[in-house]
Amino acid sequence: MNAGASPCTHTAVLLDEAVEALVHSPDGLYVDGTFGRGGHARAILGRLSPQGRLVAFDKDPQAIAAGAALHDARLQLVHASFAGMRQVLAQFGITQVQGVLLDLGVSSPQIDTPERGFSFRFDAPLDMRMDTTRGETAADFLARADERQLTQVIRDYGEERFAFQVAKALVARREGGAVIRSTAELAEVVAGAVKTREPGQNPATRTFQALRIHVNAELEELEQGLSAALELLAPQGRLAVISFHSLEDRIVKAFIARESRDEPDRRVPMAPPRPSRLKALGRRRAGAAEVAANPRARSAMLRVAERTAVQYGLAGGVATAQPGRAKGTRSPLRRRAGGGSGGQTS
Ligand SMILES: C[S@@+](CC[C@H](N)C(=O)[O-])C[C@H]1O[C@@H](n2cnc3c(N)ncnc32)[C@H](O)[C@@H]1O
């Protein structure tokens, strides 16, 4: 969160870059999969014509409630995971959209509200659910998971070298009758098990990240959301994803790379390769000025891809090939001459 911002605000990251890359058709229908406090949503609406439309999702009921203040007939808010966007949109009669934005992870209001239990900076009940209306809290997970499961979650989602030692300490404490219910209790146990210190980082950082990712099924839902977006995008539609750590970015990068390759059809050895459904348009990091103003932007990575015109039929055959983006059209992530924010392009 920016200095001076209240716990209820969120500073949108890579705002102009993401929205500029996303919105290419002002009359179009767009999806914001992660409404948060509506920073990106407002900017998208700002680029849409009166005919344009935005459907915005968030798992967090508080985000959806905050969105009620945004009175705009073109905006529809949905309390649901973006993983299920296809089904939700189908209920509205929508089968195609011009763009999907995912700005992943947690919002500043989630991290900075002690009762949400995301942060070791406050002592509070260990909840960590983005969707507080359903699912298991982090405390409930710690109360039931065995040592093997805990090790796996902390190692795979926190990339914690001492995952086994942390898991062992957590189970030992539970078996001693002291069930972990608060952020401070968890941070204390982790600090006792993590033997080396990373400069400037609380020893509990990795374990908190791991539990948050697990409790919210973040990586599974990201995979589902990317696939859903691909199915929904109209030809020339844009996918823009902002990630905040390497686990997320790896998934986004691999997805775009895989879908941007012409795939040989293994069932028919001599058949021409199936043409790709996406075209990678580039990636971008926040520039120095944005990072100085908002440290959260430091690890942000925006990746953008464009839907080609290729449609796969039910039998797997290629059905259509209308022209995609005209040859020589500039990538939306190319820096404008003289206007650099210092971010990278590729
Ligand atoms: C980084 S914030 C988005 C901030 C937003 N772009 C803005 O400008 O205010 C991430 C938001 O996405 C939500 N979120 C994370 N994963 C989600 C998912 N699978 N489905 C729906 N919302 C999700 C979180 O609850 C949080 O509110």
The ligand as an SDF file (V2000), in Angstrom:
LIG
                    3D

 27 29  0  0  0  0  0  0  0  0999 V2000
   -4.3340   -7.3610   -6.7660 C   0  0  0  0  0  0  0  0  0  0  0  0
   -6.0090   -7.2770   -6.3360 S   0  0  0  0  0  0  0  0  0  0  0  0
   -6.7730   -6.5240   -7.7350 C   0  0  0  0  0  0  0  0  0  0  0  0
   -6.7690   -5.0450   -7.6680 C   0  0  0  0  0  0  0  0  0  0  0  0
   -7.5710   -4.3720   -8.7570 C   0  0  0  0  0  0  0  0  0  0  0  0
   -7.0490   -4.6290  -10.0660 N   0  0  0  0  0  0  0  0  0  0  0  0
   -7.6540   -2.8850   -8.5080 C   0  0  0  0  0  0  0  0  0  0  0  0
   -7.1960   -2.1050   -9.3520 O   0  0  0  0  0  0  0  0  0  0  0  0
   -8.1820   -2.4730   -7.4730 O   0  0  0  0  0  0  0  0  0  0  0  0
   -6.5320   -8.9010   -6.5030 C   0  0  0  0  0  0  0  0  0  0  0  0
   -8.0180   -9.1310   -6.2520 C   0  0  0  0  0  0  0  0  0  0  0  0
   -8.3630  -10.3320   -6.9170 O   0  0  0  0  0  0  0  0  0  0  0  0
   -9.1840  -11.1070   -6.1110 C   0  0  0  0  0  0  0  0  0  0  0  0
   -8.9560  -12.4970   -6.5380 N   0  0  0  0  0  0  0  0  0  0  0  0
   -7.8460  -13.2350   -6.4120 C   0  0  0  0  0  0  0  0  0  0  0  0
   -8.0200  -14.4410   -6.9600 N   0  0  0  0  0  0  0  0  0  0  0  0
   -9.2720  -14.4460   -7.4720 C   0  0  0  0  0  0  0  0  0  0  0  0
  -10.0470  -15.4080   -8.1840 C   0  0  0  0  0  0  0  0  0  0  0  0
   -9.5720  -16.6280   -8.4620 N   0  0  0  0  0  0  0  0  0  0  0  0
  -11.2770  -15.0540   -8.5790 N   0  0  0  0  0  0  0  0  0  0  0  0
  -11.7910  -13.8270   -8.3010 C   0  0  0  0  0  0  0  0  0  0  0  0
  -11.1210  -12.8990   -7.6080 N   0  0  0  0  0  0  0  0  0  0  0  0
   -9.8690  -13.1970   -7.2060 C   0  0  0  0  0  0  0  0  0  0  0  0
   -8.7690  -10.8110   -4.7070 C   0  0  0  0  0  0  0  0  0  0  0  0
   -9.8430  -11.0580   -3.8080 O   0  0  0  0  0  0  0  0  0  0  0  0
   -8.4100   -9.3340   -4.7960 C   0  0  0  0  0  0  0  0  0  0  0  0
   -9.5080   -8.5340   -4.4760 O   0  0  0  0  0  0  0  0  0  0  0  0
  1  2  1  0
  2  3  1  0
  2 10  1  0
  3  4  1  0
  4  5  1  0
  5  6  1  0
  5  7  1  0
  7  8  2  0
  7  9  1  0
 10 11  1  0
 11 12  1  0
 11 26  1  0
 12 13  1  0
 13 14  1  0
 13 24  1  0
 14 15  1  0
 14 23  1  0
 15 16  2  0
 16 17  1  0
 17 18  1  0
 17 23  2  0
 18 19  1  0
 18 20  2  0
 20 21  1  0
 21 22  2  0
 22 23  1  0
 24 25  1  0
 24 26  1  0
 26 27  1  0
M  CHG  2   2   1   9  -1
M  END
$$$$
